[in-house]
Each structure stands twice: as C-alpha cells, then as structure tokens.
Amino acid sequence: MTTSLLYQTIDQLSKEKSIDPQIIIAAVEDAILVATRKYYKTNEELQSRFNKETGVVEVHAVKKIVAEVVDPNLEISVEDARKYDPEAALDGEVRIPKKTDVLGRIAAQTAKQVIFQKVREAERDAVYAEYSQRIGELVNCTVKRLEGPDIIVDLGRTEARLPRKEKSRLESYQIGERLRGVITLVDRSARGPQVVVSRADAALVQRLFEMEVPEIYDGTVVIRTMAREAGERTKVAVYSKDPDVDCVGACVGMKGMRVQSIIRELRGEKIDIIEYDEDPLAFAANALSPAKINHVAILEAEEKHLEVIVDDAQLSLAIGKKGQNVRLAAKLLGWRIDIKSEEEKRQEIESQMAAMALRGAPVASLEGLGVKTLQKLRDHGVQTVEQLAQMTPDELTQIQGIGEKTVERIRRVVTDYFEQAEQATAKAAAPPKADTPAETKVPAAEVAQSEPPVPAEELPAEVAPAAEVAAPGEQVESNNETKAEQETSSPGEGGEAQ
C-alpha cells in the first residue's frame, strides 16, 4: 500500500519528537474538523478521517434517518438520505461528505495552530512519561541560554531548567559549557521546560562517587548518609560490607585520584570521607574530623543531644568556618551537638561545684550573726545557708526570739554572703591574664620620707592615726552586736520573751 507524502511527513515528525504517529494524525483530523465547522458555520455532527493513501482528511456530517425531521442539523428524511446512500433505511445513519478544498487561508491557519498545540501537548506528555522515571539520575547537559536567574540547559531530547537555588554559589556558567547535574523534579504543569536539574543536591556527589568508585557501584562499599553545603564542603559517611575492604581508602583512591576527580567536577568543593559507625558516640567523633575529639557524651538520648569536649587548640577546627564543620556533622548524625573546650568544661564543673558548696554551706559560715541568733536558727531546723535564704520574713519572725530588726540583719548578711561567693567563683573561673609588668611599688619608708611628717596633735579627729582608733572600733562593733542580740531577746519585740 502506497502512502501519501503527508503521511510520510507525519511519520518522520513522530520519530523526531518520539511520539506516536497516531497522535499527530488525530491532531490533523481535529484541526481540519475545527476549520470545517468554522467555515460552514454549522452545528451538524461532523466527523473526520485521515486517508493515508491520498493524504486527504475527509469530513462528513453524520445524520440520523427519521420519518419526520425535527432538527435538520442532526436528522434527515429517508428520501434525502437515499441521495447519498441508496441503501439508506429508517433509523439508520447517513454520512454526508463536506468539501475541504474550499476552506481558505484562515481555516488553514486555524488548522495549523491546532496541529501545533496537539503536537506540543503530546511532546510534553512524552517528556514527562520518560523523565519522571529518571529522578535522581545523573545527566550530561549543555548550557543553552540564560533566562533571568535561571539557566536553560539542553539534555538532547528536551530542555531542562537549572534554577539559581540549585546552583553552587561559587560557580558561573557560559553558553555552550558542558556540565553534569541530577534530575530533581519533572513538572507537568510548568510553562517552560518541565525538567529541573540541580548542581547543589547531595545526590550529585553520590552519583559521582558511584561513577568513580567501583566498590560503591557494585555495592561492596555503601554511602550511608551525606551532608552538603554546595560549593563549600561535603561530608560523606561510608561503610564496607566486606571486612577486607577499606571503605575510606576505596573512596579516596590511590594518591587521592578518585576523590580528586570528583572535587574537580565540583569546582574545588572540599569533601570529607568518614567511616560510618552504628554507635553515635564513635560516629560523632568521626563526623567532626579533621578535629581530634577528647570525649563525647550523650546529654539527652530522646532529644538526640550530644556534648563534645575538645582541646582548646582544636576548638576552632571542630567548629569550622562560621560553624560549618559542626553544622554538617549535626546533619550527618541527625543529633544536636554542643562543642566545648577543656577549659570551658573545667570552668563549668567548678561553677557547679561552687553552687553545690553554696547550697550546702552551714549557717555558721555566715559572718555578722551572733551566736544566739545562729543557735535559734539551728534549733528551728535551719542548718544551711540555702534553707535560710529561702525563708520569708514572716517565717523568720515566727521563730522565738527573732524580731524585725534581726530579720533585716539576716537578709543583709545572707545577701552579702552570696555576692562574695559569686565574686570569688567568677574570679576563679576568669581566664588568666597575659603577663604584664608588675606594678612598681614604692616602699613605705620612701613614701613616708617624701612628705614631712605631721604631728598627731595637729591631725583632725576623723583622720587620726589608725593605731589609735583600731582597738576602740573593734570594741564598739562587739558592743553593738551584743546590744542587738539583747534587743531581740527583750520582750518588747513582738512579745517574745526568753
């Protein structure tokens, strides 16, 4: 059977677009049908059929044969039907041919638009059907053009889009440049290219390792998890199913040849290959490489919270530039990581011990309270400073022999105690200062000789020599304390009698 030139053209187009020829034929039939209806301005039921031998699309109006015609567009009498088909019978159908060679230029243009639209829809469906099954696959593409922040690349069969967020921020591309990417999305409803490729996805690094490392390709070495910041650094955790195969060495290759080819493809991105471990403590120590870890502890197992201790010199290396190393390690593990230096941990422990000492200090360590007051507190069951600090003024005044003045003095003494303890703790935890020249002190004898002495009888009373006022001051303080205790013991305060 000979075929027409039109059918040969349709067959060739279907092969180029990788779509079924019947889809194109259906598009041609629909296009001629629309053009015929528009030309004849009729509501008749029209049908079209493509003739492969002649290359002509035949259009017919289909009408039902009835005894009495009600709707001329859909029905026809027996007498009229037999003009087109001598064997026409009642309740049958007759096909009335419509001329298509008179459609004209406008109808032809309409048919052309319909054909293009149908072919384009068929092509998009074919692209979606093919590439939706290839998500995560590594593809080679060529930069075709730039559309704003996005890059349009050529995959050979179709075009793909490389969005700005899927690019490494350190990479720039030129038209005609070849690159590799992974397919991450196929969008049926997109107006432009349906396929989206990525250069920033971690799957790109995994596919490159599968290409360069035969042990990964055949399954001997397995990539367990990955964490990547495109253009900066990638951490890859691997383990070996064969105890005789070094998983890290297989990925690095002889003299680093395997990993270096991947680094070149990623435009110099750093890659850390670490050994995977089921134990999160050992895995955390590996994940924070190249830093050396002293100790790893689990703070909260349910919340997946780890604490890592490193030497002071290793702290910045463990954290990484702008926290990148610890951030990637946390993504790799799926745990939250707190990194502390040995000095920070020591200070934390000292602060905790100091706080415990403060909480457990006996009330006898308070300076400024008399013996009788302390004894009354102990008799009431107050043994530690913390217990005393937690008591309210009303609770203190309920103790026999303690009045409002004593409560005020207790509050002042306890406040001073905690302030002095905090100052001592802060001073002990403060980092040592850099070596500085010691202050030059002038001997007391030289100071005395630098100014002429003043006779003691000429000095004002408030600047009298210390030797003359020291003893009386101590005696006054002792007397004041005794007097205060007598006042608290007198029946005049709250009616409390000894």
Number of C-alpha atoms within 10 A of each C-alpha: 5 7 12 14 13 16 20 13 10 18 17 13 16 19 11 10 18 14 19 16 17 12 17 21 23 16 21 24 22 20 25 27 23 18 22 26 17 15 15 12 9 12 12 17 13 20 18 21 17 17 15 17 13 13 14 16 20 17 22 20 18 19 22 20 23 18 12 10 14 11 10 12 15 16 21 23 20 24 16 13 24 15 12 13 15 11 11 18 17 14 13 13 18 24 17 17 15 16 13 17 8 10 16 11 9 12 20 16 13 16 22 16 12 20 21 15 14 18 22 13 13 19 19 21 13 15 22 17 13 12 17 17 11 16 16 19 15 21 15 13 20 20 21 18 14 15 11 9 9 15 20 23 27 17 17 10 10 15 19 25 24 23 17 15 12 18 20 19 12 12 11 7 12 12 13 13 11 14 15 16 25 23 25 19 18 22 15 16 9 10 7 12 19 21 24 21 30 24 25 21 21 19 20 21 26 17 19 20 21 19 15 18 18 14 18 22 14 10 13 15 23 18 19 13 15 21 20 23 17 21 18 16 16 21 25 24 23 21 20 20 12 11 9 7 14 15 25 19 13 18 24 19 14 10 9 12 13 19 23 17 15 19 16 11 14 24 14 15 19 19 19 18 21 21 18 25 17 7 8 19 18 15 19 25 20 20 29 25 18 15 20 17 21 13 14 20 15 16 14 12 9 7 10 14 16 20 17 21 22 23 18 13 12 18 18 17 19 27 20 17 10 9 12 16 22 23 18 22 28 20 17 23 20 12 18 17 22 16 19 18 20 19 15 17 14 13 18 13 12 15 17 13 13 16 15 11 12 17 14 14 16 17 20 16 12 17 11 14 18 15 12 15 17 18 15 15 21 15 11 13 11 18 18 19 20 17 15 18 15 9 12 11 14 11 10 19 18 13 14 17 25 23 23 15 15 19 18 11 14 22 17 12 15 19 13 15 17 15 11 11 16 16 11 13 18 13 11 13 16 10 11 8 6 6 6 6 6 6 6 6 6 8 8 9 8 9 9 10 9 9 8 7 8 8 7 11 8 8 11 9 10 7 9 13 12 8 8 9 13 10 10 11 11 11 10 11 11 13 12 12 14 14 12 16 20 13 17 24 20 17 13 11 16 15 12 17 12 9
